[in-house]
């Protein structure tokens, strides 16, 4: 067989296969096209609503007693009694005698002062009696003088007639002079008596002052509590001798405690700016803050996180500190809490004790209506809004106030628009959304925005 036939035989199967492929291609039906369904992205949303806003500012501070009393010895002496409960941590009622200093020395001083007063009063009586006696003596001597003067006058007449000697006249004149001297001595004594009485009365005043001082010192040996208090520390023992001014201990008033909350200056000024509609005073003093508190209904809340829940106390703003911390740039706002030891619930509401580190929240009565959204719903490009067509919109907005977990918007939204609050892996305008309204989050937003304390 020739080479030509061998090659022809090889091409026959190829030709048949190619013809069969062309036949199938010309008689093939067109493929059926199927549409792919669009995927819906499930997300949680809240409805845009306007609420009345209670602006807030937060800070932290340490609880301390609003009033501390140092137990100071006001008299010297030996300690003869100490109250058995006068120990660190004990709570005692007002009027409780903590310490008694020996009163012996002060009782003696009291008796000595009384004796001195009686002695001086007796001296005054003696002088007054002497005064009356001298006045009577003066009257007698003056009458004697008159008789002597008459006798002298008669002898002068007799001398002029020459019936008596010169010596007799001299003797009579001498008697008159002696009598005048007696009268003068008595008058001098009388003139001194009022001065002596006045001096004794002044001395009586001194003795009476000593007596009153002794009475006061005698009362001061009893060291009593001026108010209900908790003992902070003690530094005294029975038989110990104390000097005036020695500190025997320290107690804290249990009626009131205070917290100096350190609030960031920027936050505090923003908070005040909202309350005053932008007119923040250059100098924030205690009086202006109290006036503001009265006008806008300023509230203060003390919170202490516990293992289960949070303990809450209501307080009041009383003053601001006179300086700004240069390191933390915070301002101190002092909050007072009355009756911190009342309504104690073991495990839930402890004593608001000195040294606790607590959170302080300042807030006001609701001021104006704004759109309130979770702070986490804000994105760099704006809010994620689900339109009426269930497609995603990205809308730029400007916040009026950032407060805790919330952001406030005065405009940029419409009532009941759906705001996406769940995380999206990617957000593309126009993507189809499937939504579910988060009612619990709406409730939390409402409570936080309107200052409803759910933890108390």
C-alpha positions as CSV (number, residue, x, y, z in Angstrom):
1,X,0.0,0.0,0.0
2,X,1.3,3.4,-1.0
3,X,2.2,6.1,1.6
4,X,-0.7,8.2,0.2
5,X,-3.3,5.6,1.2
6,X,-1.8,5.2,4.6
7,X,-2.1,8.9,5.3
8,X,-5.7,9.0,4.0
9,X,-6.7,6.2,6.3
10,X,-5.4,8.2,9.3
11,X,-7.4,11.3,8.4
12,X,-10.7,9.4,8.0
13,X,-11.5,9.2,11.8
14,X,-10.5,12.8,12.3
15,X,-12.8,13.9,9.5
16,X,-15.7,11.9,10.8
17,X,-15.3,13.3,14.4
18,X,-15.1,16.8,13.1
19,X,-18.3,16.4,11.0
20,X,-20.1,14.9,14.0
21,X,-19.1,17.9,16.2
22,X,-20.3,20.4,13.6
23,X,-23.6,18.5,13.3
24,X,-24.1,18.7,17.1
25,X,-23.1,22.4,17.2
26,X,-25.6,23.4,14.6
27,X,-28.5,21.6,16.3
28,X,-27.7,22.6,20.0
29,X,-30.4,24.4,21.9
30,X,-29.5,27.8,23.6
31,X,-28.9,27.6,27.4
32,X,-31.6,28.7,29.8
33,X,-30.6,31.8,31.8
34,X,-31.6,32.0,35.5
35,X,-31.6,35.3,37.7
36,X,-29.6,35.2,41.0
37,X,-31.7,36.5,44.0
38,X,-30.2,39.6,45.8
39,X,-28.9,38.9,49.3
40,X,-30.6,40.9,52.2
41,X,-28.3,42.0,55.0
42,X,-29.9,41.6,58.5
43,X,-29.3,44.4,60.9
44,X,-30.7,45.8,64.1
45,X,-32.1,49.3,63.9
46,X,-33.7,51.9,66.1
47,X,-36.2,54.5,65.2
48,X,-35.1,58.2,65.2
49,X,-37.0,60.0,67.9
50,X,-36.6,63.3,69.6
51,X,-36.2,63.3,73.4
52,X,-35.7,65.8,76.1
53,X,-32.1,65.8,77.0
54,X,-30.5,65.9,80.5
55,X,-26.9,67.0,80.0
56,X,-24.4,65.2,82.2
57,X,-20.8,65.4,83.4
58,X,-18.9,62.6,85.1
59,X,-16.0,62.5,87.5
60,X,-14.5,60.4,90.2
61,X,-13.4,61.2,93.7
62,X,-12.9,59.8,97.2
63,X,-15.4,60.0,100.0
64,X,-14.4,62.0,103.1
65,X,-16.1,63.4,106.1
66,X,-17.7,66.8,105.5
67,X,-16.9,67.7,109.1
68,X,-14.0,66.4,111.2
69,X,-13.6,67.2,114.9
70,X,-10.3,66.9,116.6
71,X,-10.7,65.8,120.3
72,X,-8.5,68.4,121.9
73,X,-7.8,68.7,125.7
74,X,-8.9,72.2,126.7
75,X,-7.6,71.8,130.2
76,X,-4.6,70.1,131.7
77,X,-4.8,67.1,134.0
78,X,-4.7,63.4,134.5
79,X,-7.2,61.2,132.5
80,X,-9.5,59.4,134.8
81,X,-12.1,58.0,132.4
82,X,-12.3,57.0,128.7
83,X,-15.5,55.8,127.1
84,X,-15.1,52.0,126.4
85,X,-16.3,52.5,122.8
86,X,-13.9,55.4,122.1
87,X,-12.0,53.3,119.6
88,X,-11.4,53.5,115.9
89,X,-14.5,52.7,113.8
90,X,-17.0,53.0,116.6
91,X,-20.1,55.1,116.0
92,X,-21.3,57.2,119.0
93,X,-24.2,59.6,119.6
94,X,-24.0,63.3,120.2
95,X,-23.4,64.2,123.8
96,X,-21.5,61.0,124.6
97,X,-18.7,61.7,127.1
98,X,-15.5,60.4,125.4
99,X,-12.9,61.5,128.0
100,X,-12.9,62.9,131.5
101,X,-9.9,64.7,133.0
102,X,-9.5,64.7,136.8
103,X,-11.5,67.7,138.1
104,X,-9.7,68.0,141.5
105,X,-7.5,70.9,140.6
106,X,-10.4,72.9,139.1
107,X,-12.7,72.2,142.1
108,X,-10.0,73.7,144.3
109,X,-9.6,76.7,142.0
110,X,-13.4,77.1,142.2
111,X,-13.3,77.1,146.0
112,X,-10.3,79.4,146.2
113,X,-12.1,81.9,143.9
114,X,-15.3,81.7,146.0
115,X,-13.2,82.4,149.2
116,X,-11.4,85.3,147.5
117,X,-14.8,86.8,146.5
118,X,-16.2,86.5,150.1
119,X,-13.0,88.0,151.5
120,X,-13.2,91.0,149.2
121,X,-16.9,91.5,149.8
122,X,-16.2,91.4,153.6
123,X,-13.5,94.1,153.1
124,X,-16.0,96.3,151.2
125,X,-18.4,95.9,154.1
126,X,-15.7,96.8,156.5
127,X,-14.8,99.9,154.6
128,X,-18.4,101.0,154.4
129,X,-18.8,100.5,158.2
130,X,-15.6,102.5,158.7
131,X,-16.9,105.2,156.4
132,X,-20.0,105.6,158.5
133,X,-18.0,105.7,161.7
134,X,-15.6,108.3,160.4
135,X,-18.6,110.4,159.3
136,X,-20.0,110.3,162.8
137,X,-16.5,111.2,164.2
138,X,-16.2,114.0,161.8
139,X,-19.6,115.4,162.9
140,X,-18.5,115.3,166.6
141,X,-15.1,116.9,165.9
142,X,-16.7,119.6,163.9
143,X,-19.0,120.4,166.8
144,X,-16.0,120.4,169.2
145,X,-14.3,122.8,166.8
146,X,-17.3,125.2,166.9
147,X,-17.1,125.2,170.7
148,X,-13.3,125.9,170.6
149,X,-13.8,128.7,168.2
150,X,-16.4,130.3,170.4
151,X,-14.1,129.9,173.4
152,X,-11.3,131.5,171.4
153,X,-13.5,134.4,170.4
154,X,-14.4,135.1,174.0
155,X,-10.7,135.0,175.1
156,X,-9.8,137.4,172.3
157,X,-12.3,139.8,173.7
158,X,-11.0,139.4,177.2
159,X,-7.4,139.9,175.9
160,X,-8.5,143.1,174.3
161,X,-9.8,144.3,177.6
162,X,-6.6,143.2,179.3
163,X,-8.2,140.8,181.7
164,X,-6.3,137.7,180.6
165,X,-2.7,137.0,179.8
166,X,-1.4,136.5,176.3
167,X,-0.4,132.9,177.1
168,X,-4.0,132.0,177.8
169,X,-5.0,133.3,174.3
170,X,-2.2,131.3,172.7
171,X,-3.4,128.1,174.5
172,X,-6.9,128.6,173.2
173,X,-5.7,129.2,169.6
174,X,-3.6,126.0,169.9
175,X,-6.6,124.0,170.9
176,X,-8.5,125.2,167.8
177,X,-5.6,124.3,165.5
178,X,-5.4,120.8,167.0
179,X,-9.1,120.4,166.5
180,X,-8.8,121.5,162.8
181,X,-6.0,118.9,162.4
182,X,-8.2,116.2,163.7
183,X,-11.0,117.1,161.4
184,X,-8.6,117.2,158.4
185,X,-7.3,113.7,159.3
186,X,-10.8,112.3,159.5
187,X,-11.7,114.0,156.2
188,X,-8.6,112.5,154.5
189,X,-9.6,109.1,155.7
190,X,-13.1,109.6,154.4
191,X,-11.8,110.7,151.0
192,X,-9.7,107.5,150.7
193,X,-12.5,105.1,151.5
194,X,-14.4,105.4,148.2
195,X,-11.2,104.6,146.3
196,X,-10.5,101.7,148.6
197,X,-14.1,100.4,148.0
198,X,-13.7,100.8,144.3
199,X,-10.4,98.9,144.4
200,X,-12.0,96.1,146.3
201,X,-14.9,96.0,143.9
202,X,-12.5,95.7,141.0
203,X,-10.7,92.9,142.9
204,X,-14.1,91.2,143.3
205,X,-14.6,91.4,139.5
206,X,-11.2,89.7,139.1
207,X,-12.1,87.0,141.6
208,X,-15.5,86.5,139.9
209,X,-13.7,86.1,136.5
210,X,-11.4,83.6,138.1
211,X,-14.5,81.8,139.5
212,X,-16.2,81.7,136.1
213,X,-13.0,80.5,134.5
214,X,-12.8,77.8,137.2
215,X,-16.4,76.8,136.4
216,X,-15.7,76.7,132.7
217,X,-12.5,74.6,133.2
218,X,-14.4,72.3,135.5
219,X,-17.0,71.7,132.7
220,X,-14.2,71.3,130.2
221,X,-12.8,68.2,132.0
222,X,-15.8,66.4,130.4
223,X,-15.0,66.0,126.7
224,X,-18.3,65.2,124.9
225,X,-19.3,64.7,121.3
226,X,-20.9,67.7,119.7
227,X,-22.6,65.6,117.0
228,X,-23.2,61.9,116.0
229,X,-19.8,60.7,114.9
230,X,-17.6,57.8,113.9
231,X,-14.2,57.5,115.6
232,X,-11.3,57.9,113.2
233,X,-8.4,57.4,115.7
234,X,-7.6,57.7,119.4
235,X,-4.4,58.8,121.2
236,X,-5.1,58.7,124.9
237,X,-4.9,56.3,127.9
238,X,-6.3,56.3,131.4
239,X,-3.9,57.9,134.0
240,X,-2.1,59.7,131.1
241,X,-1.4,63.4,131.8
242,X,-2.5,65.7,129.1
243,X,-1.6,69.4,128.5
244,X,-4.0,72.0,127.2
245,X,-4.0,71.6,123.4
246,X,-3.0,68.0,123.3
247,X,-5.0,65.9,120.6
248,X,-6.6,62.9,122.1
249,X,-8.3,61.6,118.9
250,X,-10.3,62.4,115.8
251,X,-14.0,61.8,115.0
252,X,-15.9,62.3,111.7
253,X,-19.5,63.6,111.5
254,X,-21.9,60.9,110.3
255,X,-24.6,63.3,109.3
256,X,-22.8,64.4,106.1
257,X,-20.0,63.2,103.8
258,X,-18.6,64.9,100.8
259,X,-16.9,63.9,97.6
260,X,-14.5,66.1,95.7
261,X,-15.2,64.8,92.2
262,X,-12.4,65.5,89.6
263,X,-14.2,66.3,86.3
264,X,-12.3,67.0,83.1
265,X,-12.2,70.7,82.5
266,X,-13.3,70.4,78.9
267,X,-16.3,68.2,79.8
268,X,-17.2,70.5,82.7
269,X,-17.2,73.6,80.6
270,X,-19.2,71.8,77.8
271,X,-21.7,70.8,80.5
272,X,-22.0,74.3,81.8
273,X,-22.1,75.7,78.3
274,X,-25.2,73.6,77.5
275,X,-26.9,74.7,80.8
276,X,-26.1,78.4,80.2
277,X,-26.7,78.2,76.4
278,X,-23.1,79.0,75.7
279,X,-22.6,81.8,78.3
280,X,-20.0,80.1,80.5
281,X,-18.6,82.4,83.1
282,X,-14.9,83.1,83.0
283,X,-14.6,82.4,86.8
284,X,-16.7,79.5,88.0
285,X,-17.1,80.0,91.7
286,X,-19.2,78.2,94.2
287,X,-21.9,80.9,94.4
288,X,-22.5,81.0,90.7
289,X,-22.6,77.2,90.5
290,X,-25.2,77.1,93.3
291,X,-27.3,79.8,91.6
292,X,-27.1,77.7,88.4
293,X,-28.1,74.6,90.3
294,X,-31.2,76.3,91.5
295,X,-32.2,77.7,88.1
296,X,-31.7,74.5,86.0
297,X,-32.4,71.8,88.6
298,X,-28.8,70.6,88.9
299,X,-28.7,67.0,90.4
300,X,-25.8,65.0,91.7
301,X,-25.6,61.2,91.9
302,X,-23.0,59.1,93.7
303,X,-22.4,55.6,92.4
304,X,-20.4,52.7,93.8
305,X,-20.1,49.6,91.6
306,X,-20.6,46.4,93.6
307,X,-20.3,42.7,92.8
308,X,-24.1,42.7,92.0
309,X,-25.4,46.0,90.8
310,X,-24.5,49.5,91.8
311,X,-25.2,51.4,95.0
312,X,-26.5,54.9,94.5
313,X,-26.8,58.0,96.7
314,X,-28.3,61.4,95.9
315,X,-26.2,64.4,96.7
316,X,-26.0,68.1,96.2
317,X,-23.4,70.5,94.7
318,X,-22.0,72.8,97.4
319,X,-18.9,74.4,95.9
320,X,-16.0,74.1,93.4
321,X,-12.4,74.0,94.3
322,X,-10.2,77.1,93.8
323,X,-7.7,75.6,91.4
324,X,-7.4,73.3,88.4
325,X,-5.2,70.2,88.6
326,X,-2.2,71.0,86.3
327,X,-1.5,67.3,85.6
328,X,-5.0,66.0,84.9
329,X,-6.6,69.2,83.8
330,X,-9.6,68.5,86.0
331,X,-11.7,70.8,88.2
332,X,-12.9,69.7,91.6
333,X,-16.6,69.8,92.3
334,X,-17.6,69.1,95.9
335,X,-20.8,67.0,96.4
336,X,-22.4,66.6,99.8
337,X,-24.5,63.6,100.8
338,X,-26.7,63.7,103.9
339,X,-27.3,60.7,106.1
340,X,-24.9,58.4,104.4
341,X,-25.3,55.7,107.0
342,X,-29.1,55.3,106.5
343,X,-30.9,52.7,104.4
344,X,-28.1,50.2,104.6
345,X,-28.8,46.9,102.8
346,X,-26.1,44.3,103.4
347,X,-24.6,43.2,100.1
348,X,-26.5,45.8,98.1
349,X,-26.2,49.2,99.8
350,X,-23.2,49.6,102.2
351,X,-22.2,52.5,104.3
352,X,-20.9,55.4,102.3
353,X,-17.7,55.4,104.2
354,X,-14.6,57.6,104.1
355,X,-12.0,56.4,101.6
356,X,-14.4,54.9,99.1
357,X,-13.6,55.7,95.4
358,X,-16.9,56.6,93.7
359,X,-18.2,57.9,90.5
360,X,-20.1,61.2,90.5
361,X,-22.6,62.2,87.9
362,X,-23.9,65.8,87.5
363,X,-27.1,66.2,85.5
364,X,-29.9,68.8,85.0
365,X,-33.6,68.7,84.4
366,X,-34.4,68.0,80.7
367,X,-33.6,71.1,78.7
368,X,-34.5,70.6,75.0
369,X,-35.5,67.9,72.5
370,X,-32.8,66.3,70.3
371,X,-32.4,63.1,68.3
372,X,-30.6,60.6,70.6
373,X,-28.6,57.8,69.1
374,X,-26.0,55.4,70.4
375,X,-22.5,56.8,70.1
376,X,-21.4,53.5,68.5
377,X,-23.8,54.2,65.6
378,X,-21.6,57.1,64.4
379,X,-19.2,56.2,61.7
380,X,-16.5,58.3,60.0
381,X,-18.6,58.7,56.9
382,X,-21.8,59.3,58.8
383,X,-24.9,57.4,60.0
384,X,-26.2,54.3,58.3
385,X,-29.9,54.9,57.5
386,X,-32.3,52.3,56.0
387,X,-34.7,54.0,53.6
388,X,-38.3,53.3,52.8
389,X,-37.0,51.0,49.9
390,X,-35.1,49.0,52.5
391,X,-31.8,50.1,51.0
392,X,-28.8,51.5,52.9
393,X,-28.1,55.2,52.9
394,X,-25.0,56.8,54.4
395,X,-25.8,60.2,55.7
396,X,-23.3,62.8,57.0
397,X,-24.4,64.4,60.3
398,X,-23.0,66.8,62.9
399,X,-23.3,66.0,66.6
400,X,-24.5,68.6,69.1
401,X,-23.3,66.8,72.2
402,X,-21.4,63.6,73.0
403,X,-22.4,62.3,76.4
404,X,-21.3,58.9,77.7
405,X,-22.6,56.2,75.3
406,X,-25.0,58.7,73.6
407,X,-24.7,61.2,70.8
408,X,-27.2,64.1,70.4
409,X,-28.2,65.6,67.1
410,X,-30.3,68.7,66.7
411,X,-30.9,68.1,63.0
412,X,-30.1,65.8,60.1
413,X,-32.8,63.1,60.8
414,X,-36.5,62.7,60.4
415,X,-38.8,61.2,62.9
416,X,-39.0,57.4,62.8
417,X,-36.2,57.0,60.3
418,X,-34.4,53.6,60.8
419,X,-30.8,53.9,62.1
420,X,-28.5,50.9,61.9
421,X,-27.0,50.1,65.3
422,X,-25.5,46.7,64.5
423,X,-22.0,46.2,63.0
424,X,-21.8,45.7,59.3
425,X,-18.7,44.0,57.8
426,X,-18.9,46.4,54.9
427,X,-21.4,49.2,54.1
428,X,-22.3,50.1,50.5
429,X,-24.9,52.6,49.6
430,X,-27.9,51.0,48.0
431,X,-27.4,47.5,49.5
432,X,-30.6,45.7,50.4
433,X,-31.3,45.6,54.2
434,X,-33.5,43.4,56.4
435,X,-34.2,45.2,59.7
436,X,-35.3,44.4,63.2
437,X,-36.1,47.1,65.7
438,X,-34.1,46.8,69.0
439,X,-36.8,47.8,71.5
440,X,-34.5,47.2,74.5
441,X,-31.8,49.6,73.2
442,X,-34.5,52.2,72.6
443,X,-35.5,51.9,76.3
444,X,-31.9,52.1,77.5
445,X,-31.4,55.2,75.4
446,X,-34.5,56.8,76.8
447,X,-33.5,56.1,80.4
448,X,-30.0,57.4,80.0
449,X,-31.0,60.5,78.1
450,X,-33.7,61.4,80.5
451,X,-31.5,60.7,83.6
452,X,-33.7,57.8,84.8
453,X,-31.5,55.8,87.2
454,X,-32.3,52.2,86.8
455,X,-29.6,51.0,89.2
456,X,-31.0,52.6,92.4
